[in-house]
């Protein structure tokens, strides 16, 4: 039982909170930073693409929190599945929008 609580706290609360803080910062400041693997330059996003990336990070936080924290509580696990699906949709939509806006910025 103790291990369950420890994993649920880290994976379901702490890490999603950090992701949500960074996602909120990206939305408010309209700037996002994606590090590279060393073989290429890092990616700095600004404006609408950074907002979309922030929404993607918020979606990742929602999905992780719903799956690892709320999904383990018996009375609300069905609602947690909806939160997980909504988080994944936000994550995918944010990435797609960020890439589209970044490409449009390069083309203009």
N, C-alpha and C positions, 0 to 999 in steps of 0.2 A: 504494500500500500504506500509506503514511503517513497519508493522509486517512482510510482505512478504520479504522485504529487510533484516530485521534483521535475520529471519530464514535462508534465502538463504546465508547470509554471514557466520553465525555460522556453519550451517550444510553442506554448500556447499563449503566453502573456508577454514575456520579456522581449523575445525576438520580434514578434508582431508590433510591439510598442515602438521599438527602434525603427522598424520599417515604416510605420505610420508617421513617426516624427520626421524622417527624411522625406517621405512622400508629401507631407504637409509643407515642409520647407520648400520643396520643388514647386509646388502649386503657388505658394505665396510669393516667393522670391523670383519665380519664373526663370530659374536656372537649375540645371541638372548636370551631373558629372558621372560619366561611366568610365571606369578605369580599363586599361587595355591589358593584354597578356604579355606585353613587352615587345612583341614583334611589330606592333603598329602604334599609332598615336592614340591617346585617350580621346574620348568624345565629349565635348562640351555642348550642351543643348541650352538654348534660350528661347523665350517666348512661348508660343503655343506648343511646340514640341516638348519643352520642359514641363509644361502643365500636364500634357498627356503622359509623360513619363512619371510624374508625381502621382497621377491617378492610377497608373500601373502599379507603383509601389504600394499605394493604399489598398489596391485589390489584392496584392500578394499578402499584405498584413491581414486583411479580412479572411482570406482563404486559410491561412495558417492558423489564425486564432479560432476560426470555426471548426477546423478539422482536429486540432490538437487540444483545444481547451473546452469549447462548448460541445463538441461532438462526443465527449466522454461523460457528459451529464445525462443521465437516463431520461428525465422528463422532456428535455429540449433537443434531443439528438436529431429529430426530424427537421427542426428549424435550423439546426446547425448545418445540415446538408444543403439547405437553400442558401445559407450564408456562404458556404464553400463554393457553390456553383456561381453565385453572384460575384464572389471574389475572383474566381478564375475568368469570368467574362470581363470584369474590370481590368484584370491583368492583360489579357489578350487584346482587348480593345485599346488599352493605353499604349501597348507596344506598337500595335498596327498604326494608330494615329501618330505616335511620335516618329515612327519611321517615315510615314507619308509626309508629315510636315517638314522633317529634316530634308527629305528629297526635294520637296517643293522649294525650300529655302536655298538649296544648292542650285536649283535650276533657274532661280530668279536672280 
